[in-house]
Amino acid sequence: MTQHKDLQYKVAVIEDEPSIRNLYLTKLELCGFTVQTATNGHEGLALVESFKPDVVLLDLLMPHMNGDEMLAKMRAEEWGANVRVIILTNVSRDEAPSMLRFFHVDRYVVKAHHTPTQVVEIVNEVLHIA
């Protein structure tokens, strides 16, 4: 499942763990996406504002600013109010910060339960890519 050749969808990966960040960067690029990454919520906010991705893969547990804090700040800005977000974390949904329910999230994905290929399929579903 890859995207249409004429379209170049942009994905932001906000993940502090280098090996995981690089894994998703490589997998998404191989599937034809333009990808940029950030290592924490502060960098992630700046990246989303400047890069204007079609979807954000957002980890929850990161240094300096957690993913839920970043999401709250992003949703408060006009440029971030409608950005598609996939939470990509190893925090179970039951253990996720309760404030997440107040902010629209397109999908909640537990990394340990999904392969990178499945994550790309989820990105395609969220972006309605056939």
Backbone as a ProteinNet text record, in pm:
[ID]
protein_1_A
[PRIMARY]
MTQHKDLQYKVAVIEDEPSIRNLYLTKLELCGFTVQTATNGHEGLALVESFKPDVVLLDLLMPHMNGDEMLAKMRAEEWGANVRVIILTNVSRDEAPSMLRFFHVDRYVVKAHHTPTQVVEIVNEVLHIA
[TERTIARY]
83.5	0	87.9	97.5	176.8	89.3	139	60	65.4	-26.8	-33.1	94.5	151.3	280.4	280.3	165.8	159.8	148.9	120.7	103.1	220.7	264.2	374.7	323.4	279.1	229.4	345.3	325.5	429.8	391.7	489.1	469.3	576.1	532.2	625.2	628.4	747.8	765.5	828.5	754.2	802.1	829.1	956.9	997.7	1137.8	1155.2	1285.5	1386.1	1341.2	1432	1488.2	1621.9	1679.7	1652.1	1662.9	1644.2	1500.2	1404.7	1263.5	1233.5	1284.1	1263.7	1317.1	1438.9	1500.4	1429.8	1377.8	1302.3	1180	1101.8	981.9	1018	1122.7	1169.5	1199.8	1279.8	1320.8	1200.7	1116.2	1001.1	907	878	787	847.1	976.7	1041.9	1041.3	1066.2	1063.3	924.9	822.1	684.7	641.7	735.6	708.6	668.6	673.6	638	758.7	732.5	834.7	827.4	940.1	938.3	1039.9	997.4	1088.8	1063.3	1167.5	1156.5	1193.8	1147.7	1184.4	1200.4	1280	1313.1	1237.2	1158.7	1078.1	964.3	877.3	760	792.7	897.1	935.8	974.9	1064.2	1105.3	986.2	901.5	784.1	690.1	664.3	577.4	632.9	761.2	824.7	821.2	845.6	845.3	707.3	604.1	469.3	428.5	463.3	427.4	496.6	624.8	699.3	682.6	679	674.3	532.7	432.7	292.1	265.3	288.4	269.4	121.4	97.6	-37.7	-79.2	19.4	-7.5	116.1	91.1	197.8	191	305.7	319.1	381.2	307.9	346.9	363.6	485.5	512.1	460.5	428.9	381	491.9	577.9	680.6	810.6	838.1	959.1	1014.3	1144	1201.5	1157.9	1170.3	1145.1	997.6	923.3	779.6	718.7	628.1	562.1	471.1	432.7	345.4	208.9	153.9	22.2	28.6	137.3	155.9	169.9	249.8	267.9	134.9	56.4	-72.8	-164.6	-167.4	-251	-208.6	-79.2	-28.7	-55.8	-39.5	-63	-210	-300	-443.4	-490.7	-415.9	-452.4	-416.7	-335.7	-292.3	-376.8	-402	-482.3	-418.8	-286.1	-215.8	-217.3	-243.9	-238.9	-372.4	-478.6	-610.1	-661.8	-628.7	-685.8	-584.3	-459.9	-357	-393.9	-381.9	-410.4	-297.9	-335.3	-238.1	-264.5	-156.2	-158	-66.1	-122.3	-39	30.7	163	244	334.1	293.7	357.3	356.5	428.8	418.4	338.3	274.1	184.3	48	-5.2	-135.9	-241.7	-349.9	-457.8	-510.5	-514.6	-562.9	-470.4	-342.1	-244.7	-217	-279.8	-255.5	-307	-243.7	-291.2	-438.5	-516	-660.2	-692.5	-603.3	-630.6	-637.3	-582.1	-585	-726.9	-820.7	-958.5	-1019.4	-958.3	-1010.6	-958.9	-863.2	-802.7	-821.6	-865.3	-890.1	-760.3	-766.8	-656.8	-717.3	-652.1	-706.3	-693.8	-581.5	-562.1	-469.8	-484	-396	-332.6	-200.9	-130	-21.9	-24.2	79.9	189.6	309.6	421.7	447.6	446.3	479.6	380	261.4	157.6	145.1	228.9	219.4	358.1	367.8	493.1	501.3	621.3	631	542	529.6	442	297.8	253.9	117.3	98.6	201.6	193.6	178	250.8	236	93.1	38.5	-99.8	-197.2	-172.4	-256.6	-245.1	-123.1	-102.6	-182.6	-175.2	-250.3	-400.7	-450.5	-592.9	-633.7	-553.7	-585.7	-586.7	-496.2	-488.9	-578.6	-651.2	-741.8	-667.7	-550.1	-470.6	-505.4	-545.6	-585.3	-464.9
-117.8	0	124.1	190	312.5	425	544.8	658.9	680.6	761.6	795.9	870.2	835.5	891.3	1044	1102.7	1247	1327.8	1261.4	1331.3	1303.1	1404.9	1387.5	1425.8	1328.1	1352.9	1371.4	1459.9	1490.9	1435.2	1371.7	1312.2	1366.3	1409.6	1449.2	1337	1291.6	1187.9	1254.6	1259.1	1320.5	1206.1	1173.6	1054	1076.4	1054	1080.6	967.4	845.8	731.2	722.4	744.3	750.8	628.7	508.2	389.2	378.9	411.8	406.6	518.7	638.6	752.8	720.8	666.5	634.4	519.8	424.6	313.6	365.4	453.1	506.5	604.7	682	772.7	693.2	588.3	506.4	437.6	375.3	301	393.8	510.7	605.8	661.3	692.4	743.3	637.3	511.7	404	388.2	429.2	421.1	549.9	642.7	760.1	886.1	884.1	1002.8	1095	1224.7	1320.4	1325.9	1301.5	1288	1382.5	1447.3	1520.5	1475.3	1486.5	1434.7	1539.8	1513.9	1595	1500.3	1543.1	1453.8	1482.5	1590.4	1620.2	1713.7	1743.4	1825.8	1967.5	2028.1	2163.7	2166.9	2074.9	2065.5	2029.9	1942.1	1897.8	2011.6	2099	2214.5	2301.8	2333.5	2416.6	2346.6	2216.3	2140.1	2141.1	2114.2	2108.5	2244.8	2351	2484.3	2518	2482.2	2518.4	2417.3	2288.3	2181.1	2159.4	2187.6	2169.2	2028.2	1927.4	1789.1	1755.1	1652.8	1600.9	1517.8	1458.6	1379	1381.9	1373.9	1370.2	1236	1167.1	1048.8	1099.9	1090.3	1156.2	1058	1050.8	972	1050.6	981	1049.9	1080.7	983.3	1000.8	1048.5	1178.8	1239.5	1341.1	1371.3	1473.8	1614.8	1707.7	1850.9	1886.2	1811.8	1832.5	1702.8	1644.9	1521	1544.3	1435.3	1442.7	1501.2	1470.2	1525.1	1676.6	1726.2	1871.8	1935.7	1872.3	1925.3	1930	1824.1	1818.6	1930.2	1953.2	2060	2196.2	2222	2350.7	2363.9	2255.6	2257.5	2284.5	2217.7	2235	2376.5	2444.6	2581.1	2684.2	2643.1	2733.9	2710.6	2816.8	2804.4	2706.1	2712.3	2624.3	2477.6	2451.8	2314.2	2254.6	2332.7	2288.6	2165.2	2152.8	2044	1946	1953.7	1860.8	1719.1	1625.2	1485.3	1432.2	1360.9	1310.2	1163	1086.5	946.3	936.4	901.9	877.5	744.9	744.5	624.6	608.7	521.1	513.8	372.2	348.6	221.2	234.8	348.5	369.3	314.1	221.2	165.6	274.8	255.8	354.6	377.9	272.1	285.3	371.8	374.3	451.1	588.3	618.3	745.7	862.2	978.6	1095.9	1123.2	1150.2	1169.2	1288.4	1387.2	1505.4	1475.6	1361.1	1326.8	1321.8	1283.6	1269.4	1403.8	1514.1	1646.3	1697.2	1627.4	1671	1562.8	1604	1506.5	1435	1304	1219.1	1120.5	1105.6	1017.9	869.9	833.3	693.4	689.9	585.5	561.5	426.3	425.6	303.9	272.4	149.9	103.5	39.4	98.6	54.9	-95.1	-147	-288.3	-383.2	-333.4	-417.9	-402	-317.1	-289.9	-289.1	-350.9	-346.4	-211.2	-170.8	-47.7	-51.1	-166.9	-178.8	-150	-201.3	-173.3	-25.8	39.1	182.4	260.4	222.4	287.7	267.3	148.9	123.2	213.6	236.5	325.8	468.2	511.2	645.8	657.9	555.8	557	566.2	492.2	495.9	635.7	693.2	826.1	931.8	917.2	1012.8	973.4	864.5	815.2	789	725.9	688.2	544.3	522.6	388.2	298.6
0	0	0	-112	-119.4	-171.7	-158.3	-199.3	-349.9	-399.6	-541.3	-580.2	-692.8	-734.8	-750.3	-784.8	-807.6	-678.3	-568.8	-441.7	-349.3	-277.9	-184.2	-45.3	28	162.6	259.5	357.2	455	592	655.1	787.5	882.1	1000.2	1106.3	1209.1	1244	1345.5	1467.7	1577.7	1701.1	1799.2	1815.3	1890.6	1945.3	2076.8	2137.6	2121.3	2100.9	2090.3	1947.7	1930.9	1795.7	1708.5	1762.6	1679.5	1630.3	1714.7	1675.1	1575.6	1603.7	1513.9	1374.3	1367.6	1238.7	1167.2	1243.3	1184.8	1109.3	1174.3	1109	997.4	1016	910.6	784	798.4	683.9	619.4	699.9	647.9	571.6	628.7	563	434.5	436.4	315.2	204.3	240.7	141.8	79.3	152.4	102	31.3	11.7	-68.5	5.2	138	215	231.5	243.8	283.3	435	501.8	648	711.1	819	904.8	1047.4	1132	1267.1	1371.2	1493.4	1609.1	1726.9	1826.2	1937.4	2066.5	2068.5	2187.8	2148.1	2243.4	2215	2173.1	2231.9	2191.7	2044.2	2005.6	1865.2	1777.2	1828.9	1753.2	1720.1	1816	1790.5	1679.4	1687.8	1585.9	1450.3	1449.6	1325.2	1260.1	1338.3	1281.9	1226.8	1297.7	1250	1117.9	1104	982.7	868.8	900.7	800	746.4	828.1	792.4	738.5	823.5	778.7	760.3	679.6	662.1	782.9	848.2	969.1	1059.2	1189.9	1290.2	1361.6	1368.9	1454.2	1582.9	1692.9	1817	1931.9	1983.8	2104.2	2224.2	2332.4	2452.3	2551.7	2579.5	2682.3	2619.8	2637.7	2581.9	2681.5	2671.5	2760.4	2718	2808	2786.3	2770.2	2689.6	2676	2624.4	2702.2	2661.9	2541.7	2477.8	2361.7	2392.5	2509.9	2543.1	2561.8	2620.6	2633.5	2495.9	2410	2275.3	2202	2213.5	2146.1	2195.6	2326	2382.4	2326.8	2324	2272.7	2123.1	2049.9	1905.6	1875.2	1946.7	1923.5	1958.9	2044.5	2084.3	1977.1	1880.7	1773.5	1648.2	1575.3	1452.9	1355.8	1339.6	1246.2	1290	1417.3	1466.7	1504.1	1487.9	1534.1	1461	1332.7	1253	1196.3	1242.9	1195.2	1239.3	1148.4	1182.8	1271.7	1378.3	1474.9	1501.9	1494.5	1536	1655.8	1770.5	1888.5	1864.6	1871.9	1849.3	1970.8	2061.8	2192.6	2244.9	2352.8	2422.3	2551	2569.3	2683.2	2642.9	2721.1	2686.3	2693.8	2623	2621.6	2763.7	2844.5	2983.2	3068.1	3035	3112.6	3051	2939.6	2870.5	2954.9	2941.3	3016	2984.5	3088	3069.8	2981.2	2975.8	2894.6	2745.1	2702.8	2560.2	2506.2	2589.9	2541.5	2499.6	2540.5	2506.2	2371.6	2314	2188.3	2083.1	1965.6	1859.9	1820.8	1824.6	1780.1	1680.4	1565.7	1462.1	1496.4	1557.4	1598.7	1719.6	1799.1	1913.6	1887.4	1865.6	1826.1	1929.4	1980.2	2071.4	1986.1	1993.1	1908.4	1918.6	2040.1	2061.6	1994.6	1960.9	1902.2	1751	1689.7	1546.2	1482.7	1366.4	1290.9	1219.3	1175.3	1096.4	971.3	908.6	791.2	829.5	943.9	989.8	1021.2	1075	1103.6	973.4	869.2	738.5	686.6	703.9	661.6	737.5	866.3	945.6	895.2	863.7	806.2	676.8	591.8	466.8	492.6	591.6	625.6	672.1	761.2	814.8	704.2	607.4	497.1	378.9	392.6	287.7	157.7	170.7	54.4	18.2	-104.3	-146.8	-165.8
[MASK]
++++++++++++++++++++++++++++++++++++++++++++++++++++++++++++++++++++++++++++++++++++++++++++++++++++++++++++++++++++++++++++++++++

